[in-house]
Amino acid sequence: MKRLAGLIILGVLVFQGACQGATSLEGYSEFFGQLDGESRRWRFSNPAFLTEIRLRSSPWTDTEVYLKTQAFSNRWDNYVWENFLMVREGHLKFRSRRIESYLFYGQGRFWLGEPLLNIVSNDVIKDDDYGPKAQGIRVDFWDLLGISGSGFFSDKSTAYPATYWPIFPTGPDQAKGDIVSSDDFRGVRVKRTFLGNRYLLGGTYARKEYGSGRDDFDETFALDFEVNFGDIIRSLKPYGTITLVGEGGKNISVYTGDDDPLGWRLELRGVGYRGLSFIGNVYDFDNGFYTLGLARGDIWENNGHGGHYLQLDYRVPMKEINLKGWRFRDKAHDDTIDPRPREENGIQAWIRFVRNFTGLVEYKRHINKDGTWPNLFLAIQGENRLVRIRATYRIKDMSTRYEISAYGFEANANLTERWKLYARILTVDEKTEARETVFAQIQYTGWSNAEFFVEFGDAGSSWDLVNTDHFVNNDSNQITTRVFKTFLRLYY
């Protein structure tokens, strides 16, 4: 990490002197503080100060140097001061007519553009839980003998920052030693089209090598294809491109032994006729196909599952009305702990009443091992020059003993030319209790180079109004968070 950061800084210093006219320097400083009343006694807590500087330079054509540094100071109540000065991210970019390459630090440049399986997840490899650690080389190329693709190599050989954890809120601090990570990642994808983009063939490979003396690795590869039947068979052209996409892969990680789990997905898209459109896919994944070292399949509970998804959309002619219906079914393999399927069926209608006022009605039914869970959702929204409002209503687990009703309201208003108000209210009614949460924000926009906000409440408790499940669910006992927050950001 230090070597790459030093290389980027050196490149900036060299190139800056060579091209003063092609260098820009910008950034901001931000102050944050909060007035906390959760203990029924209001007190100021958690002041924080952040400064960010971004330098970008283009010394020659098709060359770019970028560096972002941050200084951060923060004090949580009853905790020690946290002070950080870090190179947050940076890169050296070189581009030619058919190749673009990056030498980077702290950036998520690990996507490979797979069509269906997602055997490589950018956020898993980037891994910013303890600050920026991603570093490596990325190369993209196109039109090389008709082939295009991407590849990366990343070395995460760095220590997590040392942290200090208090034994008690007012007790002494106990140092936690550095955790050394020395994982290496590599991935590559190539693809080629044939006969004027009517056919496409591609392949993807990814590997993670665990360091610290471990003889261990995660490794997956996949092949994919795409066929546009609408361009091949002229009689099908009125019905859309009718594109069939497929991808299949194998996990050959060391822990799989001789099993080598398989996974595949097929999808039909681009099918439509006179306002109707259709998309559908089927899939199946063996146990252990996805590995947490490279992808997020385990978190999605895809391993050891198979199923399908079908969706039909219809746009009513001469009317601003859209209708949608869908069906989803996922079944675990028979050798899993619980092979009973999960299903979801739903219908939705969207309509524009007048110019800026729309409505939506949705009914869906979720089925799992515990029963059938209907859900009704209604929404209406409108706006004019001064205000935009949205009201929502939901009945969750309708006609069951766990039935919940939720009401949500959202407003965004221009109070004056310089003051704006944003507010959300969410109320939840159960058979035995009720709860609500409020979030409000006032913004001043009178400064050309500054932002000023004052907030009340917790934005995460109602971010999707009645569909904020962690607040709506019947096991939640949350209420409005009694806290004021202030943000002041100055740009330069």
C-alpha positions as CSV (number, residue, x, y, z in Angstrom):
1,M,0.0,0.0,0.0
2,K,2.8,2.4,0.9
3,R,4.7,1.6,-2.2
4,L,1.7,2.3,-4.5
5,A,0.7,5.4,-2.6
6,G,4.2,6.7,-2.9
7,L,4.3,6.0,-6.6
8,I,1.1,7.9,-7.1
9,I,2.4,10.9,-5.1
10,L,5.6,10.9,-7.0
11,G,3.8,10.8,-10.3
12,V,1.7,13.8,-9.3
13,L,4.7,15.8,-8.3
14,V,6.5,15.0,-11.5
15,F,3.6,15.6,-13.8
16,Q,2.4,18.7,-12.0
17,G,5.6,20.5,-12.8
18,A,5.4,19.5,-16.5
19,C,1.8,20.7,-17.1
20,Q,0.7,23.5,-14.8
21,G,-2.1,24.4,-17.2
22,A,-3.6,20.9,-17.1
23,T,-3.8,20.5,-13.4
24,S,-6.8,21.1,-11.1
25,L,-6.9,21.2,-7.3
26,E,-10.2,21.2,-5.5
27,G,-11.8,19.9,-2.3
28,Y,-13.9,20.7,0.7
29,S,-14.0,20.9,4.5
30,E,-16.9,19.6,6.5
31,F,-17.9,20.1,10.1
32,F,-20.4,17.8,11.8
33,G,-21.9,17.8,15.2
34,Q,-25.0,16.5,16.9
35,L,-27.3,17.3,19.8
36,D,-28.3,14.0,21.4
37,G,-31.5,13.7,23.5
38,E,-31.9,9.9,23.6
39,S,-31.2,9.9,27.4
40,R,-33.9,12.6,27.9
41,R,-31.1,15.0,28.6
42,W,-29.9,17.1,25.6
43,R,-26.1,17.2,25.2
44,F,-23.7,18.0,22.4
45,S,-21.7,15.0,21.2
46,N,-19.7,13.5,18.4
47,P,-18.1,16.5,16.8
48,A,-16.2,15.6,13.6
49,F,-14.1,17.5,11.1
50,L,-13.2,16.3,7.6
51,T,-11.1,17.9,4.9
52,E,-10.7,16.3,1.5
53,I,-8.3,17.5,-1.3
54,R,-8.5,16.1,-4.8
55,L,-5.8,16.7,-7.4
56,R,-6.2,15.8,-11.1
57,S,-3.6,16.3,-13.8
58,S,-3.3,15.4,-17.5
59,P,0.3,15.9,-18.5
60,W,-0.1,14.5,-21.9
61,T,-3.0,13.4,-24.2
62,D,-4.7,10.2,-22.9
63,T,-2.8,10.3,-19.6
64,E,-4.3,11.2,-16.2
65,V,-3.1,11.4,-12.6
66,Y,-5.6,11.5,-9.8
67,L,-5.0,11.7,-6.0
68,K,-7.5,12.2,-3.2
69,T,-6.4,12.7,0.4
70,Q,-8.5,13.1,3.6
71,A,-7.8,14.3,7.1
72,F,-10.4,13.3,9.6
73,S,-10.9,14.0,13.3
74,N,-13.7,12.6,15.3
75,R,-14.6,12.1,19.0
76,W,-17.4,9.7,20.0
77,D,-18.8,10.3,23.4
78,N,-16.7,8.6,26.1
79,Y,-14.3,7.3,23.5
80,V,-10.8,8.4,22.5
81,W,-10.1,10.8,19.8
82,E,-9.8,9.4,16.3
83,N,-7.4,11.3,14.0
84,F,-6.7,10.0,10.5
85,L,-4.6,11.4,7.6
86,M,-4.7,9.1,4.6
87,V,-4.4,8.8,0.9
88,R,-8.0,7.9,0.2
89,E,-7.6,6.9,-3.4
90,G,-5.6,7.6,-6.5
91,H,-4.7,6.3,-9.9
92,L,-2.5,6.6,-12.9
93,K,-4.4,6.2,-16.2
94,F,-2.9,5.6,-19.7
95,R,-5.1,5.3,-22.7
96,S,-4.4,4.4,-26.3
97,R,-6.7,3.8,-29.3
98,R,-7.7,0.3,-28.1
99,I,-6.3,-0.1,-24.5
100,E,-6.9,1.7,-21.3
101,S,-5.0,0.8,-18.1
102,Y,-5.1,1.9,-14.5
103,L,-2.6,1.7,-11.7
104,F,-4.8,2.4,-8.7
105,Y,-5.2,2.5,-5.0
106,G,-8.4,2.7,-2.9
107,Q,-10.7,2.4,-5.9
108,G,-13.2,-0.3,-6.8
109,R,-12.1,-1.3,-10.3
110,F,-13.0,-5.0,-10.1
111,W,-16.1,-5.3,-12.2
112,L,-15.9,-7.6,-15.2
113,G,-19.3,-7.1,-16.9
114,E,-20.5,-10.7,-16.6
115,P,-24.1,-11.1,-18.0
116,L,-25.7,-13.3,-15.4
117,L,-23.7,-15.1,-12.7
118,N,-21.7,-12.3,-11.0
119,I,-18.9,-14.6,-9.9
120,V,-16.9,-11.5,-9.1
121,S,-18.4,-8.8,-6.8
122,N,-16.7,-5.4,-6.7
123,D,-17.5,-4.7,-3.1
124,V,-16.3,-8.0,-1.8
125,I,-12.8,-7.5,-3.3
126,K,-12.6,-3.8,-2.5
127,D,-13.4,-4.4,1.2
128,D,-13.4,-1.0,2.8
129,D,-14.5,-2.1,6.3
130,Y,-11.3,-0.8,7.9
131,G,-10.5,1.9,5.4
132,P,-9.3,1.8,1.8
133,K,-7.1,-1.3,1.0
134,A,-7.8,-2.1,-2.6
135,Q,-4.8,-1.6,-4.9
136,G,-3.7,-3.0,-8.2
137,I,-3.7,-2.9,-11.9
138,R,-6.6,-2.9,-14.3
139,V,-6.6,-3.2,-18.1
140,D,-9.5,-2.8,-20.5
141,F,-9.2,-3.5,-24.2
142,W,-11.4,-3.5,-27.3
143,D,-11.3,-4.3,-31.0
144,L,-8.1,-6.4,-30.7
145,L,-8.7,-8.9,-33.5
146,G,-12.4,-8.5,-32.8
147,I,-11.9,-9.4,-29.1
148,S,-12.6,-7.1,-26.1
149,G,-12.3,-7.6,-22.4
150,S,-11.0,-6.6,-19.0
151,G,-8.6,-7.9,-16.4
152,F,-7.2,-6.9,-13.0
153,F,-4.7,-7.9,-10.4
154,S,-5.0,-6.7,-6.8
155,D,-2.7,-7.1,-3.9
156,K,-4.2,-6.5,-0.5
157,S,-0.9,-7.0,1.4
158,T,-1.5,-4.5,4.1
159,A,-2.3,-4.3,7.8
160,Y,-5.6,-3.1,9.1
161,P,-5.2,0.1,11.1
162,A,-4.5,-0.3,14.8
163,T,-7.6,0.4,16.9
164,Y,-8.4,1.0,20.5
165,W,-11.4,-0.5,22.2
166,P,-12.5,0.7,25.7
167,I,-13.2,-2.0,28.3
168,F,-15.9,0.2,29.8
169,P,-17.3,3.6,28.7
170,T,-15.2,5.3,31.4
171,G,-12.5,2.7,31.8
172,P,-9.0,2.4,30.4
173,D,-8.3,1.7,26.7
174,Q,-7.1,-1.6,25.5
175,A,-5.0,-1.7,22.3
176,K,-6.1,-4.1,19.6
177,G,-3.1,-5.3,17.5
178,D,-2.9,-5.0,13.7
179,I,-4.5,-7.7,11.6
180,V,-2.4,-8.4,8.6
181,S,-4.2,-9.2,5.3
182,S,-2.1,-10.5,2.4
183,D,-4.8,-11.7,-0.1
184,D,-4.2,-11.5,-3.8
185,F,-7.0,-11.3,-6.4
186,R,-7.0,-11.7,-10.2
187,G,-9.8,-11.7,-12.7
188,V,-10.1,-11.6,-16.5
189,R,-13.0,-11.5,-19.0
190,V,-12.9,-11.8,-22.8
191,K,-15.7,-11.7,-25.3
192,R,-16.2,-11.6,-29.0
193,T,-19.2,-10.8,-31.2
194,F,-20.0,-12.5,-34.5
195,L,-22.1,-11.6,-37.6
196,G,-22.8,-8.0,-36.8
197,N,-23.5,-8.5,-33.0
198,R,-26.0,-11.3,-33.7
199,Y,-23.9,-13.7,-31.6
200,L,-21.6,-13.2,-28.6
201,L,-19.3,-15.6,-26.8
202,G,-17.4,-14.8,-23.6
203,G,-15.5,-16.2,-20.7
204,T,-14.7,-15.1,-17.2
205,Y,-12.1,-16.3,-14.7
206,A,-11.4,-15.2,-11.1
207,R,-9.1,-16.4,-8.3
208,K,-8.4,-15.3,-4.7
209,E,-5.2,-16.5,-3.0
210,Y,-5.2,-16.3,0.8
211,G,-1.9,-15.2,2.3
212,S,-0.4,-15.5,5.8
213,G,1.1,-18.9,4.9
214,R,-2.2,-20.5,4.0
215,D,-2.2,-23.0,1.1
216,D,-5.7,-21.9,0.2
217,F,-7.5,-20.3,-2.7
218,D,-10.9,-19.6,-4.2
219,E,-11.2,-20.1,-8.0
220,T,-14.1,-19.9,-10.4
221,F,-14.5,-19.7,-14.1
222,A,-17.6,-19.3,-16.4
223,L,-18.5,-19.3,-20.1
224,D,-21.4,-17.3,-21.6
225,F,-23.2,-16.7,-24.8
226,E,-25.8,-14.3,-26.3
227,V,-28.0,-14.9,-29.4
228,N,-30.2,-12.2,-30.9
229,F,-32.9,-14.2,-32.7
230,G,-34.8,-11.1,-33.8
231,D,-31.8,-10.1,-36.0
232,I,-31.2,-13.6,-37.3
233,I,-34.8,-14.6,-38.3
234,R,-36.5,-11.7,-40.1
235,S,-40.0,-13.0,-39.4
236,L,-39.3,-12.5,-35.6
237,K,-38.2,-8.9,-35.9
238,P,-41.7,-7.4,-35.1
239,Y,-41.5,-9.2,-31.8
240,G,-38.3,-7.5,-30.6
241,T,-34.6,-8.6,-30.5
242,I,-35.6,-11.8,-28.7
243,T,-32.3,-12.2,-27.0
244,L,-31.3,-15.4,-25.3
245,V,-28.4,-15.1,-22.8
246,G,-26.8,-17.9,-20.9
247,E,-23.9,-18.3,-18.5
248,G,-22.5,-21.4,-16.8
249,G,-19.6,-21.8,-14.4
250,K,-17.7,-24.1,-12.2
251,N,-16.1,-23.5,-8.8
252,I,-12.7,-25.2,-8.6
253,S,-11.6,-23.8,-5.3
254,V,-9.3,-25.9,-3.1
255,Y,-12.1,-26.5,-0.4
256,T,-14.4,-28.1,-3.0
257,G,-12.1,-31.1,-3.4
258,D,-13.4,-33.3,-6.3
259,D,-16.9,-31.9,-6.2
260,D,-16.4,-28.8,-8.3
261,P,-19.9,-27.3,-7.9
262,L,-21.6,-26.0,-11.0
263,G,-24.0,-23.0,-11.5
264,W,-25.9,-21.7,-14.5
265,R,-28.5,-19.2,-15.5
266,L,-30.5,-18.7,-18.8
267,E,-32.4,-15.5,-19.5
268,L,-34.8,-14.5,-22.4
269,R,-35.1,-10.7,-22.9
270,G,-36.1,-8.2,-25.5
271,V,-39.4,-9.9,-26.3
272,G,-42.3,-7.5,-27.1
273,Y,-45.3,-6.9,-29.3
274,R,-47.8,-4.0,-29.3
275,G,-47.2,-2.7,-25.8
276,L,-46.4,-6.2,-24.3
277,S,-42.9,-7.1,-23.2
278,F,-41.6,-10.2,-21.5
279,I,-38.4,-11.2,-19.6
280,G,-37.7,-14.5,-17.8
281,N,-34.9,-16.5,-16.5
282,V,-34.2,-20.0,-15.0
283,Y,-31.2,-20.9,-12.8
284,D,-29.6,-23.6,-10.7
285,F,-26.6,-23.5,-8.4
286,D,-24.9,-26.4,-6.6
287,N,-24.0,-26.1,-3.0
288,G,-20.7,-24.3,-2.7
289,F,-20.8,-22.7,-6.2
290,Y,-20.5,-19.2,-4.9
291,T,-17.6,-18.4,-2.5
292,L,-17.5,-15.4,-0.2
293,G,-13.9,-14.7,-1.2
294,L,-15.0,-13.5,-4.6
295,A,-18.8,-13.0,-4.8
296,R,-21.9,-12.4,-2.8
297,G,-23.8,-15.6,-3.7
298,D,-23.7,-17.0,-0.2
299,I,-25.3,-13.8,1.1
300,W,-28.0,-14.0,-1.6
301,E,-28.6,-17.7,-0.5
302,N,-28.1,-18.9,-4.0
303,N,-26.0,-21.9,-3.2
304,G,-27.9,-25.1,-3.4
305,H,-30.9,-23.5,-5.0
306,G,-32.7,-23.5,-8.3
307,G,-35.7,-21.6,-9.6
308,H,-37.2,-19.1,-12.1
309,Y,-38.4,-15.6,-12.6
310,L,-41.0,-14.4,-15.1
311,Q,-42.2,-10.9,-15.7
312,L,-44.8,-9.5,-18.2
313,D,-45.3,-5.8,-18.8
314,Y,-48.1,-4.0,-20.7
315,R,-48.3,-0.4,-21.7
316,V,-51.9,0.6,-22.4
317,P,-52.2,2.2,-25.8
318,M,-53.0,5.9,-25.8
319,K,-53.0,6.0,-22.0
320,E,-50.3,6.6,-19.5
321,I,-51.0,3.3,-17.7
322,N,-48.4,0.6,-17.2
323,L,-49.3,-2.9,-15.9
324,K,-46.9,-5.5,-14.6
325,G,-47.2,-9.0,-13.3
326,W,-44.4,-11.4,-12.1
327,R,-43.8,-14.8,-10.6
328,F,-40.7,-15.9,-8.7
329,R,-40.0,-19.4,-7.4
330,D,-36.9,-20.6,-5.7
331,K,-36.4,-24.1,-4.4
332,A,-33.5,-25.5,-2.3
333,H,-32.0,-28.8,-3.5
334,D,-33.3,-32.0,-1.8
335,D,-30.0,-32.5,0.0
336,T,-30.3,-29.2,1.9
337,I,-31.6,-28.7,5.4
338,D,-35.0,-27.3,4.3
339,P,-35.9,-28.1,0.6
340,R,-39.3,-26.4,0.8
341,P,-39.7,-23.7,-1.9
342,R,-40.1,-19.9,-1.7
343,E,-42.5,-18.2,-4.1
344,E,-43.7,-14.7,-4.9
345,N,-46.5,-13.7,-7.2
346,G,-47.5,-10.1,-7.8
347,I,-49.3,-7.6,-10.0
348,Q,-48.8,-3.8,-10.3
349,A,-50.6,-0.9,-11.9
350,W,-49.1,2.6,-12.5
351,I,-51.2,5.5,-13.8
352,R,-50.7,9.2,-14.5
353,F,-53.9,11.0,-13.4
354,V,-52.9,14.5,-14.6
355,R,-49.7,16.2,-15.6
356,N,-47.6,15.8,-12.5
357,F,-49.7,13.4,-10.4
358,T,-49.3,9.6,-10.5
359,G,-50.5,6.6,-8.5
360,L,-49.4,3.0,-8.0
361,V,-51.2,-0.1,-6.7
362,E,-49.3,-3.3,-6.0
363,Y,-50.4,-6.6,-4.6
364,K,-48.0,-9.5,-4.1
365,R,-48.1,-12.8,-2.2
366,H,-45.0,-14.4,-0.7
367,I,-45.1,-18.1,0.2
368,N,-42.4,-19.8,2.3
369,K,-42.2,-22.7,4.8
370,D,-44.1,-20.7,7.4
371,G,-47.2,-19.9,5.3
372,T,-48.6,-17.4,2.8
373,W,-48.0,-13.7,3.4
374,P,-50.0,-11.2,1.2
375,N,-48.9,-7.6,0.9
376,L,-50.9,-4.6,-0.4
377,F,-49.1,-1.3,-1.4
378,L,-50.6,2.0,-2.5
379,A,-48.8,5.2,-3.4
380,I,-49.7,8.6,-4.8
381,Q,-47.4,11.5,-5.6
382,G,-47.5,14.9,-7.2
383,E,-45.4,18.0,-7.6
384,N,-45.5,21.6,-8.7
385,R,-42.9,24.4,-8.8
386,L,-42.8,24.7,-5.0
387,V,-43.4,21.3,-3.5
388,R,-43.3,17.6,-4.2
389,I,-45.3,15.2,-2.0
390,R,-45.6,11.4,-1.8
391,A,-48.0,9.4,0.4
392,T,-47.9,5.6,0.8
393,Y,-49.9,3.0,2.5
394,R,-49.1,-0.7,3.1
395,I,-50.8,-3.7,4.6
396,K,-48.1,-6.3,5.4
397,D,-49.0,-9.9,6.1
398,M,-52.6,-9.1,5.3
399,S,-55.3,-11.3,6.8
400,T,-52.8,-13.1,9.1
401,R,-52.3,-12.7,12.9
402,Y,-49.2,-10.7,12.2
403,E,-51.0,-8.1,10.0
404,I,-49.4,-4.6,10.1
405,S,-50.6,-1.4,8.6
406,A,-48.1,1.3,7.8
407,Y,-48.6,4.9,6.6
408,G,-45.8,7.1,5.1
409,F,-45.7,10.7,4.0
410,E,-42.8,12.5,2.3
411,A,-42.5,16.2,1.3
412,N,-39.9,18.2,-0.3
413,A,-40.7,22.0,-0.3
414,N,-39.0,25.2,-1.4
415,L,-39.8,27.4,1.6
416,T,-38.0,30.4,0.0
417,E,-35.5,30.9,-2.8
418,R,-32.7,29.9,-0.3
419,W,-34.3,27.6,2.2
420,K,-35.6,24.0,1.5
421,L,-37.4,21.6,3.7
422,Y,-37.4,17.8,3.4
423,A,-39.5,15.7,5.8
424,R,-40.7,12.1,6.2
425,I,-43.2,10.6,8.6
426,L,-43.7,6.8,9.0
427,T,-46.4,5.4,11.3
428,V,-46.9,1.7,12.0
429,D,-50.0,0.1,13.6
430,E,-50.1,-3.4,14.9
431,K,-52.9,-5.1,16.8
432,T,-51.4,-4.4,20.2
433,E,-49.2,-1.4,19.7
434,A,-48.2,1.5,17.4
435,R,-44.9,3.3,16.7
436,E,-43.7,6.1,14.5
437,T,-40.6,7.8,13.3
438,V,-39.9,11.3,12.0
439,F,-37.1,12.6,9.9
440,A,-36.7,16.3,8.8
441,Q,-34.0,18.3,7.1
442,I,-33.6,22.0,6.5
443,Q,-31.1,23.1,3.8
444,Y,-29.7,26.6,3.1
445,T,-28.7,27.1,-0.5
446,G,-27.8,30.8,-0.4
447,W,-24.0,30.3,-0.7
448,S,-22.5,29.4,-4.0
449,N,-19.6,27.4,-2.4
450,A,-21.1,25.9,0.7
451,E,-23.8,23.6,1.9
452,F,-25.6,23.8,5.3
453,F,-28.0,21.2,6.7
454,V,-29.8,20.7,10.0
455,E,-31.4,17.3,10.5
456,F,-33.7,15.8,13.1
457,G,-34.2,12.0,13.6
458,D,-32.7,9.0,11.9
459,A,-32.8,9.0,8.1
460,G,-32.3,5.2,7.9
461,S,-35.5,4.4,9.9
462,S,-37.8,5.6,7.1
463,W,-35.7,5.9,4.0
464,D,-38.2,3.9,1.9
465,L,-41.3,4.9,3.8
466,V,-43.6,2.0,4.3
467,N,-41.2,-0.4,2.6
468,T,-38.5,0.2,5.3
469,D,-38.9,-3.4,6.6
470,H,-36.5,-3.1,9.6
471,F,-38.8,-0.5,11.1
472,V,-42.1,-1.9,9.9
473,N,-41.6,-5.5,10.9
474,N,-43.5,-6.7,14.0
475,D,-40.3,-7.5,15.9
476,S,-39.2,-3.8,15.8
477,N,-39.4,-1.6,18.8
478,Q,-37.8,1.5,17.3
479,I,-39.2,5.0,17.8
480,T,-38.2,8.4,16.6
481,T,-34.5,9.1,17.3
482,R,-34.2,12.2,19.4
483,V,-31.1,13.8,17.8
484,F,-30.3,17.0,15.9
485,K,-27.4,16.9,13.4
486,T,-25.6,19.8,11.8
487,F,-23.5,19.7,8.6
488,L,-21.5,22.5,7.2
489,R,-19.5,21.9,4.0
490,L,-17.3,24.5,2.4
491,Y,-16.0,23.9,-1.2
492,Y,-12.8,25.4,-2.6
